[in-house]
Amino acid sequence: MTTPSTDPFDLRDRVILVTGASKGIGRAVSLALARQGATVILSGRRVPELEQVYDAIKAAGAPEPAIAPLNLESLHWDECQGLIDQIQTTFGRLDGLLHNAAHLHGLTPLSHFPIEEWYRTLQVNLNAPFLLTRCCLPLLMASRDASVLFSADSTGRKGKAYYGAYGVSKFAVEGLMQVMAEEVESNTPIRVNSLDPGWVDTALYHRIYPERAHADLPAPDAVCRPYLFLLGPGSRGLSGQAFSVREGGPWSE
């Protein structure tokens, strides 16, 4: 069971599930969580890439992680429940859940947006996180101090042309976060927030702006600190909030 700590970044004895853990921000945050003592459950579509993150964590002498392959595009209840049963058997609880995986088709006007891509994007970015969160609730309730964190985007806080289903899904995620935060605030150990990391040198940014130079963008490692804070003990009492790395926050204090 998670024990209290005075260090806001002390993640020892915490079990945290990270989606999209094989690359970009998900990979960087998974490695950072492990360095702070967390046992990280690495989730993503491609097992070889997850194994590379697993090996990097092991090589650093951090707690041994676990691998949980999931394809969010086709995620269904039975598959999700199978993962939860494995976590229950192995760990008995979940202290953190980071929804980091996302799909973006590209910049396209709504009048030309492919219908199949609309459904695919909403499935990966909204429906799958809802399903996974719903399945994980009993495990989160078994923790003394649990955090659910959604990776957000500025296009989900103020509409921006051509972001299509991605922007709409990010608006919906903010709503999901707020609804869940209100539902769990008074009688559970769970807090729920979102975090916009801003533009970072990741494959998602390259997909949006392939012609731009990326040398001036921060690396994924540069935005890990807010994630660690919001998934760790320092964020106790903070729930229902939409944070932004660009605007700063309590992790800077």
HELIX and SHEET records of a PDB file:
HELIX    1   1 GLY A   24  ARG A   35  1                                  12    
HELIX    2   2 VAL A   47  ALA A   59  1                                  13    
HELIX    3   3 LEU A   72  SER A   74  5                                   3    
HELIX    4   4 TRP A   77  THR A   90  1                                  14    
HELIX    5   5 LEU A  110  HIS A  112  5                                   3    
HELIX    6   6 ILE A  115  LEU A  122  1                                   8    
HELIX    7   7 GLN A  123  ASN A  127  3                                   5    
HELIX    8   8 ALA A  128  MET A  141  1                                  14    
HELIX    9   9 SER A  154  GLY A  156  5                                   3    
HELIX   10  10 GLY A  164  VAL A  184  1                                  21    
HELIX   11  11 ALA A  203  ILE A  208  1                                   6    
HELIX   12  12 PRO A  220  VAL A  223  5                                   4    
HELIX   13  13 CYS A  224  LEU A  231  1                                   8    
HELIX   14  14 PRO A  233  SER A  235  5                                   3    
HELIX   15  15 PRO A  250  SER A  252  5                                   3    
SHEET    1   A 7 ALA A  66  PRO A  69  0                                        
SHEET    2   A 7 THR A  39  GLY A  44  1                                        
SHEET    3   A 7 VAL A  15  THR A  19  1                                        
SHEET    4   A 7 GLY A  96  HIS A  99  1                                        
SHEET    5   A 7 ALA A 146  SER A 151  1                                        
SHEET    6   A 7 ILE A 190  ASP A 196  1                                        
SHEET    7   A 7 ALA A 242  SER A 244  1                                        
END                                                                             
